[in-house]
């Protein structure tokens, strides 16, 4: 006998979630529904969970004896249930409050609005050098930032400019790279400029200069990362992606990883690091690389953190590097056991940073490591070079 999903759940579901609920009821399971619709089973599973959460927030969760939903404009703040001696519900009191959209619910809407189709495998390059690793550090892309050059005394900036600059930069840096077996795309955090529709920072509530709606910014951001990954797949045999947690995108950084994991579900040459930690590591032979945004810990402590988090790897490697973002400028410092480096961004200053006196340069680079010798090659592509390439294209 098939246990069908509650049809009333669709009252609290998005259009896409309703489609998934109907498919599960029609085909009898999430897996069969996923096969019929041509999507990942996890896509359907988490969409239904999101619908159930939204229903529960409205006070509707029959499995928990919650059957008195509050109006759509409210959420259930508290529910008290009086049970009889045989477990029957005798009375129930529901307290409601006008709801404010929180970050997680917004993220669920954004994920649901994206059309996620698994990427078909891309043919790998024929000849790759296994002794080398290519790394692309993405310094704080800030997709969704808006800047008016007349105000900031810098360049104009919006989603379209961000996409054009990043894609041009990766095209150029990939084309001039040696063909290595392994590649690491290290998104150093603050990939998205804002985490919520209001365009404010999560911790301080500071108002940010944002370009357009968050759903659109997310779609563009996912498209940019897909472009970067696809470009690398044509040049390198294995591509690993780390999306670091930034202070501007605490939640959207993880949403980005989840979406990319769904897109590359059937591409064995891509690994999306799904760890929610603020510290990520990548080992290549005698090289150990740490990735973090850099806003939660003083850089001088990062060597100790790496040695503690990766005791075995630390002892078996000779070359230790930390790649960090956050500060938007170049800094390179050696502490006992490792080198710590921060990177510039391709994004220009917004109004606040301009008024505060920040004047760092803008570029993107590629670093190549040898498995038994550490860093050997790096190439930097400045924003003026990127602008010239854009004009030629």
C-alpha positions as CSV (number, residue, x, y, z in Angstrom):
1,X,0.0,0.0,0.0
2,X,1.3,3.4,-1.0
3,X,1.4,6.1,1.7
4,X,0.4,9.3,-0.1
5,X,1.4,12.8,0.8
6,X,-1.3,14.9,2.4
7,X,-3.0,16.9,-0.4
8,X,-3.6,19.8,2.0
9,X,0.2,20.3,2.1
10,X,-0.2,21.9,-1.3
11,X,-2.0,24.9,0.3
12,X,1.4,25.9,1.8
13,X,3.6,24.8,-1.1
14,X,5.1,26.7,-4.0
15,X,4.1,25.8,-7.6
16,X,7.2,23.6,-8.0
17,X,6.6,21.9,-4.7
18,X,3.0,21.2,-5.6
19,X,4.3,19.5,-8.8
20,X,6.6,17.3,-6.8
21,X,3.9,16.4,-4.3
22,X,1.6,15.4,-7.2
23,X,4.4,13.3,-8.7
24,X,5.1,11.4,-5.5
25,X,1.4,10.6,-5.1
26,X,1.2,9.6,-8.7
27,X,4.3,7.4,-8.9
28,X,4.4,6.1,-5.3
29,X,7.8,7.3,-4.1
30,X,10.3,10.2,-4.3
31,X,12.7,8.1,-6.3
32,X,10.1,7.1,-8.9
33,X,8.9,10.7,-9.1
34,X,12.4,11.9,-9.6
35,X,13.1,9.5,-12.4
36,X,9.8,10.5,-14.1
37,X,10.6,14.2,-13.8
38,X,14.3,13.9,-14.6
39,X,15.5,15.6,-11.4
40,X,17.6,14.4,-8.5
41,X,15.7,12.6,-5.7
42,X,17.3,15.0,-3.2
43,X,15.7,17.9,-5.0
44,X,12.2,16.5,-4.5
45,X,13.0,15.3,-0.9
46,X,14.1,18.7,0.3
47,X,11.4,20.6,-1.6
48,X,8.7,18.5,0.3
49,X,10.5,19.1,3.6
50,X,10.5,22.8,2.9
51,X,6.7,22.7,2.2
52,X,6.1,20.8,5.4
53,X,8.2,23.3,7.4
54,X,6.2,26.2,5.9
55,X,2.9,24.4,6.7
56,X,4.1,23.8,10.3
57,X,4.9,27.5,10.7
58,X,1.3,28.2,9.8
59,X,0.1,25.7,12.4
60,X,-0.6,22.7,10.1
61,X,1.2,19.5,10.9
62,X,-1.3,16.6,11.3
63,X,1.4,14.1,12.4
64,X,1.9,16.3,15.4
65,X,-1.8,16.9,16.0
66,X,-1.6,20.5,14.6
67,X,-4.7,20.9,12.6
68,X,-5.7,24.6,13.2
69,X,-3.7,26.7,10.8
70,X,-3.3,30.4,11.3
71,X,-3.8,33.0,8.4
72,X,-1.2,33.2,5.7
73,X,-0.2,36.7,7.0
74,X,0.8,35.1,10.4
75,X,2.9,32.3,11.7
76,X,2.2,30.0,14.7
77,X,4.2,31.5,17.6
78,X,3.1,28.9,20.1
79,X,0.7,26.0,20.3
80,X,-0.6,24.3,23.5
81,X,-2.5,21.0,23.3
82,X,-4.6,19.4,26.0
83,X,-4.7,15.6,25.7
84,X,-7.2,13.2,27.3
85,X,-6.3,10.1,29.3
86,X,-6.4,8.0,26.1
87,X,-4.2,10.4,24.1
88,X,-7.0,12.1,22.3
89,X,-6.9,15.9,21.7
90,X,-9.4,17.6,23.9
91,X,-8.4,21.2,23.3
92,X,-5.8,23.3,21.5
93,X,-4.7,26.9,21.8
94,X,-2.8,28.6,19.0
95,X,-0.8,31.8,19.5
96,X,0.0,33.6,16.2
97,X,2.1,36.6,15.2
98,X,2.6,38.5,12.0
99,X,5.5,36.8,10.3
100,X,8.8,38.3,9.2
101,X,10.6,36.4,6.4
102,X,13.8,34.9,7.8
103,X,16.9,34.1,5.9
104,X,16.3,30.4,5.8
105,X,12.8,30.6,4.4
106,X,14.0,33.1,1.8
107,X,16.8,30.7,0.8
108,X,14.2,27.9,0.4
109,X,12.2,30.2,-2.0
110,X,15.3,31.0,-4.0
111,X,16.3,27.3,-4.3
112,X,12.8,26.4,-5.3
113,X,12.7,29.2,-8.0
114,X,15.8,27.9,-9.7
115,X,15.5,25.4,-12.5
116,X,18.1,22.8,-11.6
117,X,19.0,20.4,-14.4
118,X,21.9,18.0,-13.8
119,X,24.9,18.9,-16.0
120,X,25.7,16.3,-18.7
121,X,29.3,15.0,-18.4
122,X,31.9,17.1,-20.3
123,X,34.7,15.1,-22.1
124,X,37.9,15.4,-20.1
125,X,41.2,16.7,-21.7
126,X,43.3,14.0,-23.2
127,X,46.7,14.8,-21.5
128,X,47.0,16.1,-18.0
129,X,50.0,16.5,-15.8
130,X,49.4,14.8,-12.4
131,X,52.4,16.5,-10.7
132,X,50.7,19.9,-10.7
133,X,47.6,21.5,-9.1
134,X,45.9,24.7,-10.5
135,X,44.2,26.9,-8.0
136,X,41.8,29.8,-8.8
137,X,41.3,32.0,-5.6
138,X,38.1,34.0,-6.0
139,X,38.5,37.1,-3.8
140,X,35.1,38.3,-2.5
141,X,33.1,38.5,-5.8
142,X,30.2,40.4,-4.1
143,X,27.6,39.4,-6.8
144,X,24.7,41.7,-6.3
145,X,26.7,44.8,-5.2
146,X,25.7,48.0,-6.9
147,X,28.1,50.9,-7.3
148,X,27.7,54.2,-9.1
149,X,31.1,55.3,-10.3
150,X,30.3,59.1,-10.1
151,X,29.6,58.6,-6.4
152,X,32.4,56.2,-5.5
153,X,35.1,57.7,-7.8
154,X,35.6,54.2,-9.1
155,X,33.9,51.9,-11.7
156,X,30.2,51.3,-12.1
157,X,29.2,47.8,-11.0
158,X,26.1,45.5,-11.1
159,X,25.3,41.9,-11.7
160,X,25.9,42.0,-15.5
161,X,29.3,43.7,-15.1
162,X,30.3,41.1,-12.4
163,X,29.3,38.2,-14.6
164,X,31.1,39.6,-17.6
165,X,34.3,40.3,-15.7
166,X,34.5,37.0,-13.9
167,X,33.8,34.9,-17.0
168,X,36.3,36.9,-19.1
169,X,38.9,36.5,-16.3
170,X,38.4,32.7,-16.0
171,X,38.5,32.3,-19.8
172,X,41.8,34.0,-20.0
173,X,43.4,32.4,-17.0
174,X,42.3,28.9,-18.0
175,X,43.4,29.3,-21.6
176,X,47.0,30.3,-20.5
177,X,47.3,27.6,-17.8
178,X,49.1,24.3,-18.1
179,X,46.8,21.3,-18.3
180,X,46.9,19.8,-14.8
181,X,45.1,16.8,-13.6
182,X,43.6,18.6,-10.6
183,X,42.1,22.0,-10.2
184,X,40.7,23.9,-7.1
185,X,38.2,26.8,-7.4
186,X,38.5,28.5,-4.0
187,X,35.6,30.9,-3.5
188,X,37.0,32.8,-0.5
189,X,33.6,34.1,0.7
190,X,31.3,37.0,0.2
191,X,30.4,35.5,-3.2
192,X,27.0,37.2,-2.8
193,X,26.8,40.7,-1.5
194,X,23.7,40.3,0.6
195,X,22.0,37.4,2.3
196,X,18.5,38.7,2.5
197,X,15.9,40.5,0.4
198,X,16.2,43.6,2.6
199,X,19.8,44.1,1.6
200,X,21.3,44.3,5.1
201,X,24.1,42.5,6.8
202,X,23.0,39.7,9.2
203,X,25.0,40.7,12.2
204,X,24.9,44.5,12.3
205,X,21.9,45.2,10.1
206,X,23.9,47.7,8.0
207,X,22.1,48.7,4.8
208,X,24.0,47.5,1.6
209,X,24.0,48.9,-1.9
210,X,22.3,46.0,-3.8
211,X,21.5,45.5,-7.4
212,X,18.0,44.0,-8.2
213,X,16.1,41.2,-6.5
214,X,17.8,38.5,-4.5
215,X,16.2,35.7,-6.6
216,X,17.7,37.2,-9.7
217,X,21.1,37.8,-8.1
218,X,21.1,34.1,-7.0
219,X,20.3,32.9,-10.5
220,X,23.1,35.0,-12.0
221,X,25.5,33.9,-9.2
222,X,24.8,30.2,-9.9
223,X,25.2,30.8,-13.7
224,X,28.6,32.4,-13.1
225,X,29.9,29.5,-11.0
226,X,28.6,27.0,-13.5
227,X,30.5,28.9,-16.2
228,X,33.7,28.8,-14.2
229,X,33.4,25.1,-13.4
230,X,32.6,24.2,-17.0
231,X,35.6,26.2,-18.3
232,X,37.8,24.3,-15.9
233,X,36.3,20.9,-16.8
234,X,37.5,21.5,-20.4
235,X,41.1,22.1,-19.2
236,X,41.5,20.0,-16.1
237,X,40.6,16.4,-15.3
238,X,39.2,16.9,-11.7
239,X,37.7,20.1,-10.4
240,X,37.0,20.7,-6.7
241,X,34.9,23.7,-5.5
242,X,35.0,25.3,-2.1
243,X,32.4,28.0,-1.3
244,X,33.6,29.6,1.9
245,X,31.2,31.2,4.4
246,X,31.5,35.0,4.3
247,X,30.2,37.7,6.6
248,X,27.9,38.9,3.7
249,X,26.6,35.4,2.7
250,X,26.4,33.3,5.8
251,X,23.6,31.2,4.4
252,X,23.7,31.8,0.7
253,X,27.2,30.3,0.5
254,X,25.9,26.9,1.6
255,X,22.8,27.3,-0.7
256,X,25.2,27.9,-3.6
257,X,27.1,24.6,-2.8
258,X,23.8,22.7,-2.6
259,X,22.6,24.0,-5.9
260,X,26.0,23.2,-7.6
261,X,26.0,19.8,-6.1
262,X,22.6,19.1,-7.7
263,X,23.8,20.5,-11.1
264,X,26.9,18.3,-11.2
265,X,25.2,15.2,-9.7
266,X,26.1,13.1,-12.7
267,X,29.5,14.6,-13.4
268,X,32.1,12.5,-11.5
269,X,34.9,14.9,-12.3
270,X,33.4,17.6,-10.1
271,X,33.5,17.6,-6.3
272,X,31.5,20.3,-4.4
273,X,32.7,20.5,-0.8
274,X,29.5,20.5,1.2
275,X,31.1,21.0,4.6
276,X,29.4,23.9,6.4
277,X,32.6,24.6,8.4
278,X,34.3,28.0,8.2
279,X,37.6,26.3,7.6
280,X,38.2,24.0,4.6
281,X,41.3,22.1,3.5
282,X,42.7,20.6,0.4
283,X,45.7,18.3,0.2
284,X,47.9,17.7,-2.8
285,X,51.0,15.6,-2.3
286,X,53.3,17.5,0.1
287,X,51.1,20.6,-0.2
288,X,48.3,21.5,2.3
289,X,46.0,24.4,1.5
290,X,43.6,26.0,4.0
291,X,40.7,28.2,2.8
292,X,38.7,30.6,5.1
293,X,37.1,34.0,4.7
294,X,39.2,35.5,7.4
295,X,36.7,37.5,9.4
296,X,36.3,35.2,12.4
297,X,39.9,34.6,13.4
298,X,43.1,36.6,13.5
299,X,45.4,35.5,10.7
300,X,48.3,34.8,13.0
301,X,46.4,31.9,14.6
302,X,45.6,30.1,11.3
303,X,48.8,28.1,11.4
304,X,47.9,26.6,14.8
305,X,44.4,26.0,13.6
306,X,45.6,24.1,10.5
307,X,48.0,22.0,12.6
308,X,45.3,21.1,15.0
309,X,42.5,20.4,12.5
310,X,44.7,18.4,10.2
311,X,47.3,16.8,12.5
312,X,48.1,13.9,10.2
313,X,48.2,16.0,7.0
314,X,50.2,18.7,8.7
315,X,52.9,16.1,9.7
316,X,53.0,14.5,6.2
317,X,53.3,17.7,4.2
318,X,56.0,20.3,3.8
319,X,54.2,23.3,2.2
320,X,51.3,24.9,4.1
321,X,49.2,27.8,2.7
322,X,46.2,29.7,3.8
323,X,44.1,31.5,1.2
324,X,41.8,34.2,2.7
325,X,39.5,37.0,1.6
326,X,37.5,39.6,3.5
327,X,40.1,42.5,3.4
328,X,40.0,43.0,-0.4
329,X,43.8,43.8,-0.5
330,X,47.0,41.9,-1.0
331,X,48.8,40.7,2.1
332,X,51.3,37.8,2.4
333,X,52.7,36.8,5.8
334,X,54.7,33.8,7.0
335,X,54.0,32.4,10.5
336,X,55.6,29.3,11.9
337,X,54.8,26.5,9.6
338,X,52.7,28.2,6.9
339,X,52.2,31.2,4.6
340,X,49.0,33.2,4.9
341,X,47.8,35.3,1.9
342,X,44.8,37.5,1.3
343,X,43.5,38.4,-2.2
344,X,42.0,41.3,-4.1
345,X,38.5,41.3,-5.5
346,X,37.3,42.2,-9.0
347,X,34.4,44.2,-7.5
348,X,34.9,47.9,-7.1
349,X,34.3,49.9,-4.0
350,X,30.7,50.6,-2.9
351,X,29.7,54.0,-1.5
352,X,30.6,53.1,2.1
353,X,34.0,51.7,1.3
354,X,34.8,54.7,-0.9
355,X,33.8,57.2,1.8
356,X,35.9,55.2,4.3
357,X,39.0,55.6,2.3
358,X,39.5,52.1,0.9
359,X,41.5,52.2,-2.3
360,X,42.8,48.7,-3.1
361,X,43.4,47.4,-6.6
362,X,41.3,44.9,-8.5
363,X,42.5,41.6,-10.0
364,X,42.2,37.9,-10.2
365,X,44.9,35.3,-10.4
366,X,45.9,31.7,-10.9
367,X,48.4,29.8,-8.8
368,X,50.1,26.5,-9.8
369,X,51.6,24.2,-7.2
370,X,53.9,21.2,-7.7
371,X,53.1,18.2,-5.5
372,X,56.6,18.0,-3.9
373,X,57.7,21.7,-4.2
374,X,54.8,23.9,-3.3
375,X,53.9,27.1,-5.3
376,X,55.9,27.5,-8.5
377,X,53.8,29.6,-10.9
378,X,51.3,32.4,-10.6
379,X,49.6,34.7,-13.1
380,X,47.7,37.9,-12.3
381,X,45.0,39.4,-14.5
382,X,44.2,43.0,-13.6
383,X,40.9,44.8,-14.1
384,X,42.2,47.0,-16.9
385,X,43.3,43.9,-18.8
386,X,39.9,42.3,-18.3
387,X,38.2,45.5,-19.5
388,X,40.4,45.4,-22.7
389,X,39.4,41.8,-23.3
390,X,35.8,42.6,-22.8
391,X,36.0,45.4,-25.5
392,X,37.6,43.0,-27.9
393,X,34.8,40.4,-27.4
